[in-house]
Amino acid sequence: MSELTRRRLMTALPIIGAGALGVGFWKMLGGMGSGNFDPHAVNAPILNRPVPDFSLPGLPGMGDGFGSDTLKALTQPVLLNFFASWCIPCVAEMPELREIGNRIPIWGVAYKDKPEDSVRFVQRDGSPYQRVASDRSGLTAIDWGVTGVPESFLILPGGRIAWHGTAALSMDTLHTEIQPRLSTAEAGK
């Protein structure tokens, strides 16, 4: 290959790459405009399946952890909330979690967090969680399909995942997304 051909190729590669990115961005914007692309949608292949196998320890002084066997033995629905003390949206959702926790039990999983930081975070203004476990490595979160915190899952009796939310929980989310699934699950009994 001649020096001139190599230079042309090296000059053309960034231009071709930028063009490909531009076409992809243009298609994404077109999809958003036509309603065929939702930037908040998350592929959740875990929905309507049993919880993945896992076992996590509890946080110091906050009781035992839990695992898939505990969730599969449930006789009532539970919200499972992945959180971290370093997560700003997790801090923002805590008042709403305490209110939601009065309506449905919430179990927490501290994601990639130091146990002492998680304990302080959960106990600061009153814990919304009935049980809390620690996923220091983040490997359990990967099995659940967690892409960032906070993320929550509605677990139905028997350990089936009925809903997956990828944002901070709110009362609006409870009313519009979670309760309809609870009603459908109750009707299906």
N, C-alpha and C positions, 0 to 999 in steps of 0.2 A: 504494500500500500504506500503510495507516495505521500510525501509530507503535506502537499497541498490538499489531497483528499482527506487526510486525517484531520487537518485544521477545519475543513468544511464540516466534517462530521461532528467534531467537538463544538463547533458553533451552532450547528443545527439541533443537537440534543436538548439543550435548555429551552429552545424555542418550541420544539415539539412537545416537551413536557408541560410547558406553560399553556400551550394550546389545548392539550388533553385535560388539564385541570379546569380551564375555562369552559370547555364543552360540558364537563361534569357539573360544574357550578350552574351553568345555564339550564341544564336538564333538571337539576334539583329545584331551582327557582320556578321553572315551568310547572313542575309537579306540585309545588306548594300552591301556585296560583290556580291550578285546576282541581286541587283537593286530593291529588293522588299521592302526595308525600306529606307525612306528618313528622316534623323534626323531633317531636317528643316521644314518638312511638319507639318502643323497645321490643326487639324480638324476644319473646318469653316462652321458649319451648318447654319450660317447667310447669306451665299452667295446666290444670286438670290432671295432674300426675301426683303420685305420692311424694312426700318430702324426700330429698336425697339423704343417704346415710351419712350420719355425723355424730360426734359426741364431743361436747365442749365443757370445760370446767367453769365453775361459777367464779364470780368476783369475790375477793377477800371480804369476809364479814357480811356477805349478801346471799348466803345460802348456796345450795348446790346448783351446778350448771344443768344442762339438759342436752338431749340428743334426739335423733330421729325416732327412737323407740318411745320416748316420752310424748312426742307430738303425735305419733300414730295411735297412742292410747287415749288421746283426748276424747272427751264426751261432749265438749262444747267448743264453739269456734274461738280462735285466738288470733290476734294480730301479732305477727313477728316483725320487729322493727330493728334493722341494722343501723347503728349509730356510732359516733366517735366524739370524744370530748373536743377534738380539734376542728370539728365540722361546724361552720357557722350556721347553715340551714338546720342542723340538728339542735343547736341552741335555740333557734327561732321557733322550732316546732314543739318544744317542751311544754309550754302552757296548753297548747291544743291537745297534746298527748295526755296530759293529766285529765282533761275534760273527756276525751274519747275513752280513756281508761275507766271512767265511771259507767260506760255503756257496754264495753266489750273488753275482756282481759287482754293486756298487752304484755308480751314477753320481749325482752331486748337482747341483742347480741352486740357487744362492744367490738368494733371492727378495727383491727390493727392499732390498738391503743394500749398504753401502759395501764395495768390494772388499777394502780393508785389514782391515775387521772380519771379513769372511767368511774370509779367509786365516787370521787369528789363531784364529778359532773352529774351523776345520777342523783346524788343526795343533796345537791345544792339547794334546790327549791322544792324538794319532795319528789320521790320517784314515781313515775307513772307505771313502772313495770312490776308485774307480779313475780317474774323470774328474770334473772339476767345471767348471761353466759359470756365468755370471753373468747374471741377468735383472733388471737394475737398474730397468727401467721397470715390470716386472710384467706386460707385455703378453703374453708367452709363456705365463705361468701362466694368464692369462685364457683363452687358446686351449685350454689343457689342461683347463679347468674347475676349476682350483684355487680353493677358497673360503677357504683359510687354511693356514698351515704348522704342523706338517709334514704333507705329503701325499705319498703314494707311488703309483707305477704299476709293474705288472709288464709288461715289454715282451718279447714273444716274438720269435724269429728272424723277420726280414722286417719288423719294425716294427709288429706288431699289439699293441694294448693288451688284456691279458687280465684285469687286476685293477686296482682303484683303492681305496686306503685313505686315510681322512681323519683318521687319528690317528697318534700315535707308533708306530713299528714295534717289535715285540717278538718274542721267540722263539716265543711262543704264536701270534702272527699268522702267522709263517713256517710253523709246523706245521699250523695249522687252515685258513688261507685261501690262502696262496701255494703251498705244496707240492702240494696237491691239483690246482691249476690247471696246475702244471708237469707232474704225472703225466698229466693228461688231454691236455696238448699233446704229450707224448712218445708217448702211445698213438695219437694221431691222425696221426703222421708216416707 
